[in-house]
Amino acid sequence: MNAPATTELPVVVIGAGPAGLAAAAHLLDQGIEPLVLEAGPTAGAAVREWSHVRLFSTWGEVVDPAAEKLLAPTGWTRPDPATYPSGGDWADLYLQPLADVLGDRVRTGATVTGVSRAGRDRIVDADREQQPFVVHVAYADGREKRLFARAVVDASGTWGTPGPAGGSGLPALGEKAAADRITYRVPDLKDPAVRARYAGKRTAVIGSGASAFTALAHLADLAESGGGTGTKGVWILRRGLSGSTFGGGEADQLPARGALGLAAKAAVDEGHADAVTGFRTEAIERDADGRPVLLGEDGRRLDPVDEVIVLTGFRPDLSFLDELRLTLDERLQAPVGLAPLIDPNQHSCGTVYPHGHRELSHPEQGVYLVGMKSYGRAPTFLAMTGYEQVRSVAAAIAGDLESADRVELTLPETGVCGGAGLFDAPEAPEADGGGCCAPAPRLVRPGAPAAVGAAAEQAPAGGCCAP
């Protein structure tokens, strides 16, 4: 079958999450037809999987302007911009209405299995730029289809590929065999069945970011609640404890993000969790009762636990992009133009310089990785970053380079300094308070007034596109 002329084709957007739907809205605003392909059964399918987790960004920071413009004629009104949505709120009150407005431009149950140039694998140079993109799609009902596109915007995120427990980036020995005792998500402890799994149990939490903070705070709440007596967390840290371990506290310009770290600190200080520092998991064995036992690369063998929660970040699935010519950073698997801005080995204080289509471009013109996927393995991402990315990308695809290059984005600082390659080192020193580094965070106890925002038991979590 001959491919149609490129200018007659839509832009294929992979993923109907926050960045993907915003990309569709911006493309329409530019007069370009989008076609959004979502692997899940509904728009925002990944967000719905953490519907119980509250964001640490407010409604005012998680609604895209072009999307709001598209929604306005339907009578939709944005919820109170000063309040914090849960993942479920975000999906039900914003993402699904936006998908409904886009109508049949959004196709669910559609998994992209491959992207290439029509009639050209990645080796062939001849007339490559003149060929449209060909997108292979597998539908939930078993059908397969080939679609053509003038450009491809990959907003599929990283939710489906969480990091393993192993400290070397590979699954720990025995990790797969212990799968019945391991989860890679923040458990919904309001679900009675899930609650029963963790109540009164000893649970290892592996990770040091917002998701780990959330899990520790939730386990502490469970320990203090009826039926939760004996619930205990064991916090596994690859680094040592320092002033920045619990985030920026009151120095964080997103108050709820700071409160989340303080809630985790309270869990440790009040004895609901023990911290094990400088521990890189090498293997997971079982004791005589089938309980997981974590072994470290340094030979340490921890006491058995009942459950393991692995929250070590996410990584991009690049397998279906293998026939495209991408230039990705060898460490982060992020576009090379963006990687230096977000590299946790170098990057400091949570500030990201404004960036758009140029930093997101590749040798394969017309392909863009946006949203969380653009950050590769970098640990922190905000929805407002993705919205500005797709605005710039849509303008570039439309040929409006003046608008595409006018990238304006100021992100709130975390109050925590990273850099120097010490972000994951057991011997990382405490922040000294210089520059933008925060002093050790002040403890905020659940229920007490807190200058940093929500009370600990309500502390929102999760970046803005993932918990």
N, C-alpha and C positions, 0 to 999 in steps of 0.2 A: 504494500500500500504506500503510495506517495505521501510524504508529509506535506501539510498545508503551509502556506506562507507564514513566516514567523509573526508578522504584524497582525495577523488575524487570530492569533492564539491567546488564550488566557495566561496569566501567571499562576503556576501551581504553587500553593502554599501547603507545606507538610505540617500538619498538626493544628487542631482547633482548640488550642489553649489560649491563654491571655495574649501572647505575642503573635500567634498565628491569626487569631480573629482580628486583632488590631491591624496587622498587616493587610488583611482583606479590606478593612475599613479605609485605610490610607490609599490603597490601590484604587478603590472606587472613587475616592476623593480626587484622584488624579485622572479619572476617566478610563481606567484599565480594569478589565474583568478578572477577578480572582477565581480560582477554583481551589477550595480548601479540602484536603484529604485527611481524615481523622481515623486512626486505627481503632479507637475505642467506640463503644456503642452510642456515646453522646458527646456533645461538645464539652470541653473541660473534663474529659474522662480522668486524666491524671490528677487534676485538682480534687476531684471527687474522692479519690482514694485517700486523701488526707483531709477530708471534710471536717473532722473533729478538731483540727489544729487551727488555732487563731493566728492570723498574720500579725507581724509587728509593724506593719504599715497601715495607715488609715485608708478609708474609702477615698479620701481626697487624693491619695497617691497611687491608687490601683485601677483607676478608670482612665482609659485613653481618650484624649480630646476628640479625635476623628470618630471613634466609636460612639462617644456620647452624642456627637452631631448626628450620626446615623440613627441613633435610638430616639432622639428627641421627638420626631413626628409621631411616634407610636404612643406618646404620653408617658414614656419612661422617665423617671426622675431618680437621680443618684441618691442613695442613702446618705444619712448625715455624714458629711465629709470628715468629721472629727472622730468618728467611731471606728472600731477595728472589726473587720469581717472575719469570720471563720472561712476555711476553705469551702465549706458547703454554702455559706452565704454568697461567696464570690461566684461560685458556679451557678447557683439558682437565681440570684438577683441581678447578675450582670452578664456572665458568659453565655448562659442559655438564651436570654432575651436577644443578645447580640447575634447569636447563631440563627435565631428565628427570623430576625430582620434580614440576614443574608440569604435565607431561604435555601433553594436548591444549589446555591454556590458552595454549600457545605455538605460534604458527603461523609457519613460516618460508616464504621465497619469497613474502612478502606485502608489497607496497609500498603505503604509504598515499599516495594521489594527491590527496586533498582532505578537509577537515574543515569542517563547517558545522553550523548548526542545522536540524533537519528542517523543510522548507518555508519557511525564512527565510534570505535572503542577508544580508549584513552591514548592509544599509540598513534592514531591517524591524525596528521596535520591538515591534509588537503580539504579546503573549503569548510573547515571545522566551524568557524564562527558564523557561517551562513546557515548552518543546520539548526533546526529547532531542537529543543530537549525532548527526549522520549522518557516517559515515566511509566514504569510497570507497577500495576496495582493488583493486589489480591483482596477480594471482597469476602466478607464474613460468610456469604452463602456458597463459597467455593469458586466463584467466577474469577477469571483473570482478565485484565484489560490493559491495553497500551494507550496512553494519553500523550498528546503533544503539548508543549508549552513554550512560550517566548522567554520565560525566565523561571527560575525555581528558588523559592524562599523556604529554607528548612527551619521550621520553628517547632520541631518535634521534641525538643527538650532532652532531658537526661534521666527522667524519672524511672524509666524501665531498666536502667543499668546502674544499680547502686554499687558502691565499692565494697570489697570483701573485708572480712575480719583480719586477714593476714597483714602483718606489718610491712611486707615487701610489695604490696599491691596485688599479690596473687592470693587466691583462697588459702587459708591455713590448712595444713594437713588435717584431714578429718572434718573439715568444715561442711562439706557437702553431705557427709554421712550423718552429721548432727543437725540436719536441716529441720527436723521436727521440733527442735528446741531453740531455733534461731528465727528472728524476724529482722528485716532490713528497713522497717518502718516504725514510726512512733505509734505505739499501740493505743487504741481507743479504749481507755479504761472506763468509759461510761457504758460500754457494751457489756452486759452481764457475763457473757461467755468469755470475753477477753479479760474482764476484771478477775474472774475466777482463776484464770491461768496464772496471774501474777500476784494475787492477794496472798499474803503470808509467805511468799516465796523469796528466794535470794536470786537477784537478777543482775547479770553483768551488762553494763552499758558501755560500748566501745565507740569512742568518738569525742570530739572536743568543740563542736560547733553548736549552732542554734538548735538543731534537732536533738543533740545529746542533752542540752540544757532542758529542753522541753520534757524529754523522757524522765530525767532525774526529778524534775519538779512534779510531774504527774505521779511518779512512784512515791514521792514524799507525801503528796496529798492522800494517796491510797493508804499509806501507813498510818496516817492520822485519822482515817475515817473508820466508820463501823465496819467490821469484817476484814479490815486490812492489817490487823495487828501482826507484827512479825515481818512485814514487807521490808525488804532491805535491798538497796542498790549497791553495786560494786562498780565504781566508775574507772574504766580502763583508759589511761592517758599515755600516749606515746611520748609526751614531753613531761617536764616537771611542772609543779605548781608555781605560779608567779602572779604578779599584780595584774597581768592581762589575761589570765586563764579564764576568768569569768566575764570577759568582755569589758566594755568601757564604762559600765555603770552609769553614773550621772553625767559623764562626759560624752556619752553617746547622743548624737543629735536626733536619733530615733528613740524617744524615751522608752517605748515598750520593748525595744531590743535590749536596752540596758537593763530593764527590769527583769527580763528573762534570765540573763546571766546571774543576777542577784538572787533569783529564785533557786537556781542551781547551787549557788554558794550557801544558801540557807539550808538546802537539803544535806550538804556535807557538814556544815557547822552544827546542825541539830541532830546529827547522828543517823540520819535516814539513808546515808550513802557513805561508803568508804572509798577514798581515792587511792588508786594504785598507779604510781607514776613511772615514767620511763619504761613502760612495758609494751613491747611489740610482739603481738601474738604470732607464734610459729605453728602451733598445732592445737587442735581441740580433741581431747580424748574423752572417754566415758569412765565413770567409776562403776562399782558393782551394781549400783541402783540405776544406772543409765544417765546419771547427771553429768553435764558437760564439765570438763576440767580444762582450763586454759593454761597452755605452756608458752613461756616467753622465749625469745631468741637468746636471752642471756641465761637460760637454764632454769629460771624460776617456774615453779608449779603452783598455781593458785588453788585455794580451796574450791571444792565443787560448788556449782551454782545450779539453779533449777532452769533458768532461761537465759538467753543471750539476745541482746538488742544491738545490732550492728548499725552504726550511723556514721560511716566514714566517708560520706560524700557520694558523688555520682560521677559518671564518665560518659562521654558521648558514644552513641552507636553510629559508627561511620561505615558499616559494612555495605549498606545499600547505595553509598556514594562512591564506591570503589572505581567506577569507570570514568569519574570526573577528575579533572586536574586541579586539585586543591593544594594550597600551601598552608600547612598547619605547623604550629610550634611543636618542637620535638618533645617538650615537657608537658605542656598543658593541653595539647591537641585543640588549640584555639587558633583562629586566623593569626598569621604572623604579625600583621599590623596591629592587632589588638593585644596580643599576649604580653608585651612589655608593660602595658598599662594595668594589668590585673594579676601579674605573677606574684604569688605569695612569698616567693623567695626574695623578692625585691620590693614589692609594693608596700606602701606604708599608710596607715591611718584610715583605710577604707575609702579614700578619695580616688575616683576614676576620672581621668580627663575626658572631656566630651569627645565622642567618637561616633562615626556613622558609616556610610557606604564605603568610603575609601579604606578604612581599617578593616572592614568586613569583606573586602573583595578578594578574589582569587584569580589565578591565571585563566581559569575557565570563566570567561565573562558571562554575567547573567545568573550566577549562582551565589547565594548568600546564606550563611548560617547565622541565625539571629536568636534572640532570647537566651535562655539558659544554655542552649547548645553552643552558642558563640563563645561562651566562657570555658568550654571544654571541661577540664577538671578543676578550674578555679572555684573556690568554695563559696563566694558571696555574690549574690545577684539580686537586683531590685527590679520590680516591674517597670518603674519609670525609665530605667535604662533600656529595656526592651522596646518600650513605646517610642522612644526617641530614635532607636536603631531603625525600626520599621518605617517611621516617617521619612528618614533620610533615604533608606533603600527604595521606597516607593517613588520618591521624587527622582532618584537616579534612574530607575527603570523607565520613568516617564520622560527622561531627557532634560529635566529641570535641574541642572547641576548647581545653579546658584542656590536654590533652596536646599538641595541635598547636602551641599557643603556647609550650610549655615546650621551647624549642630550646636544646640544650646542645652546644656545639662549640668546641673549642680546637684551632686548627691550629698546626703547627710553623712558626716563622718562618724566612724564607729567609736572614736576615742581610744583606739588601740593601735599601737605601732607594730608593724611586722617587719619583714625584710631581713636581709643579711643571711638568708637561708636557715634561720633559727626557728621558723614557725613550727617545726616538728621535731626539734631537738630536745632530748630529755634534760639537758643541762642549760636550756635557755634561761638567761638571767631575767630578773624582774625588771619591768620598765622603770626608768629612773625619773619619770615625770617630765623629762625634757621634750621639747617640740610639742607634738600633738598627743604624746603618750599620756594615758590616764594614770593617776595613782591607784593603789589597790582599791577596788570598789567597796563602798559602804554596804553593810548588810541591811537588807530590807526584809523584815519578817512578814509572813503572810498576814494580811488583814490590817497591817499598820499603814499609816499615811506614808506615801512615798513620793518624793519630788520627781522621781524618774518616770512616773506614770502609773499604769495599772498595778493593782495589788498582785502579789506573786502568784496567787492561785488563778489569776486571770491573765497572767502575762502572755501576750501574743507571741507567736513564733513564726519562723519559717521564711525568711527572706520575703519575697512576694510571689515567687513562682514555685517554690517548693519549701517544705518544712525542714 
